[in-house]
Amino acid sequence: MKSMSLGHFIEKIPLFAGLVDSQIELLLAIVEKHKHFRGRVIFSEGEEATGFYVLRSGRVKIYKLSLEGKEQILHIFGPGEPFGEVAVFEGRQFPAYAETLEKSETLFFPRKKFVELIIKDPSMAMNMLAMLSKRLRYFTQLVENLSLKEVPQRLAAYLLVLSKIGDKNDMVELDIAKGQLASLIGTIPETLSRILNKMSGQRIIEVEGRQIKLLDRKSLESISLGEKLLV
């Protein structure tokens, strides 16, 4: 099957939704394409932010490292999603690490050239402002989850969110390793396995490899809200 042209791909990116052909052409004139192998660190925390990225294929994790070297995953991005976009407005350093989880291709938009486009045509920035607001809400919720909620609550909430993606509401398929999932919800693999086993033992979920079937959605919702505890 013939791959989607770069211009067509860019116009399908939510960040650039609604732009006309002439604006897409301006973006094509400044974009840089990069290919990465699995495990490539695209940028590091503290590195000068000279632009932002959009993932064309593959997956990228955004994470921070503690002083002890413990990894805390903040987000995992897939095709069409931007990352590092705060750099366009701040022009400072990247606040976290970005690393490929598999062979990936990114589109890089240099800050200086992109800002020049925005100055000439401010409407190009409207979707980016909306995206930044959405990210701010996400990270506010993440901080709340990690600081105020127990691990079973975080896991239950995560499974419920995944279940809303796609058509099979009772079936969830993890697209990341369980170790990465543990980091994403702020715990360790051993604790994650223990909680999954407890949920399975109480017939709330059924785990088979990376597939998780939601057997008792009501109980899962109660756990996510802190109204029910695992025993």
N, C-alpha and C positions, 0 to 999 in steps of 0.2 A: 504494500500500500504506500502511495506517495506521501512523504512527510509534509506536514503543514509548513507553508512558507513562513519566514521570520516575521514579515509584516503582518500576516494573518494571525500569527501567534500573539504578537504584541497587542493587536487590537482586541483580542479575546481576554487579555489580562484585566481583571477587575480594577486594578490600579489605573488603567488607561481607558476604561469603558467610556464611550461617548465621544472620544476624540475623532476628528474628521481625518480624511486621507492625508491632507497636507501636514497635519500635526504628527501623524504616524511616520511620514517621510522624514520629518525633522528628528524624530527619535531614532530612526534607522541610521541616520547620518552620524550619530554620536555613540551608538551602542557597540560594546565590545563582547565578542563571544569567547567563552573559555570552557575547556573540557577538563574534568577532574576525575582522578581515580578514587576508589573507595578509601576513606580514611584521610583525605587531604584536608588540612586546615586552611580554609579560605581566608579567614582573618582571625587575629588574636585580640583578646582584651587589651586595651591600651594602645593598639596600633592606630596610626593616623587614618581617619576615615575620609577617603578621597572620593567616595561615591557609594552607590547602593546596588544591590543585586536583585535579579528575578530568576527564579529557578525554572529552567526550560525542561529539564528531565532529571530524574533521580530524586534523592531526598537529602536534606541537610538538617543537622541538629544544631540548635543554639544552646550554649551552656556556659556556666561559670565554674570556676575552680575555687575551693576553699584553700586556706593557708596550708591545710594538711594534704591538699591534692585531691580531695573528694569532689566528684563531678555532680553538679546539679543541672539537669536538663531543663531548660526554660520553654522550649518549643521545638517541634519537628515540622519542617516545611516540605511541601510537595510541589509539583509542577504548577507554574502560574503564580506562585506566591512570592512576594518581595521580602527581602530581609536586609538589615543594615540601612534602612531608609531614613532613620533619624539623622544619619550623617548629612543628608542633603540640607537640613535646616540648621543643625548645630555646627557642623564643620569641625568637630573635635575628634575624640578617639572612639573606637568601637567599644561598647560597654560589656561585651561578652565575646566568646569564641564561636566560630561557625565551622563545622566540619561535615564532610560528606559521609553519609551512611552507606552509599553505594556509588557506582559509577554515575557521574552527573554532568550536566551542562548548565552553565549559568550565563546570564546576560548581565553585563556590568554597565551602569550608566554613570560616567564621571561627574562628580559634583559640580565642578566649575562650568562645564558645558551645559549640564541640565539646568542649573540656576540661570544661565544666560537665556535659555529657552523660556523659563518661567517669567523672567523679567519682561520679555517681549510679548508673552501671551500668558497672563496669570491664570486663565481658565484651565491650563494644563495641570495646575497644582491642586485643584479642588478635590479630586478623588484621592490624592495622596493625603490631604488633611483629614479626610474621612477615615482613611485606613489607619492613620496615626491615632485617631480618637478610638477606633476599635481596638487597636493594640494596647492602648492605655487601659481600657476597660478590662482586657484580658489579663494584663499583668497585675492590675489591682485585685482581680479575683484570685490570681495565682498566689499573691502574697497572703491574702485572707485564708486560702485553703491550707497553705503550708504552715501558717502561724496559729490558726484557730481550730482547724479540723484535724481529727485523728486520721490515721492512715486508712482504716476501713471506709470512712466517709469519703475520702479522696478517691479511693479505688472505685467505690460504688458510683460516685458521680461521673467518673471517667467512663465507666462501662455504659452508663445510661446515655451519655453524650454520643459515644460511638454507635450505640444501637439506633440512633436517630438518623445515621448516615446510611443511605441505601434503602432498599425495599424490605429486607428481612429484619424486622424490629426485634425478633427474639434471638437473633444470631449475630455475634460480634466476631470479627476476625482481626487479631492483632497484627499490625503491619510493622511492628518493631519487636526486638527481642525482649524477653521478660526483664533482663537486667536493665535495659534502657527504660522500660516502663516503670521499674522501681525508682530509677533516678528521676523520672518525670513527675512522679507523685511524691517525691521527697522521702524515700525509704531505701532499704537495702533488699537485695534479692531474696534473702532468707525470710524476711518479714512478709514480703509479697507472697511467697509460696505458702507460708503459714496461713495467711488470710484467705487466699484462694482455696486452700484445702478446707478451711472452716466453712466457707460459703458453699463449697461442694458438698460437704458433710451434712449441711442443713438444707440441702436441695434448693438452694437459692440460685445457683448456677451449675453448669456442667462443663468441665474443661476437657478438651481433647486437643492437645498440641497448642496451636495458636488460635483455635476456634473455641469460643465461649458461648454457650447457649444460656440465655436468661430464662430460668424456670419460674422464678417468683419475682416479677417486676415490682410488685407492691412492697415486698420486704426490702428489695434493693433501694427503692426510693426512700423508705423509712430509715435505712442505714445512712444514706447520703445526707439526710437532713438531721441526723443525730437522734432520731426518735426511737431507734432500735439498736441494740448492741449485739455484737457477735458473742456467743457463749461457747 
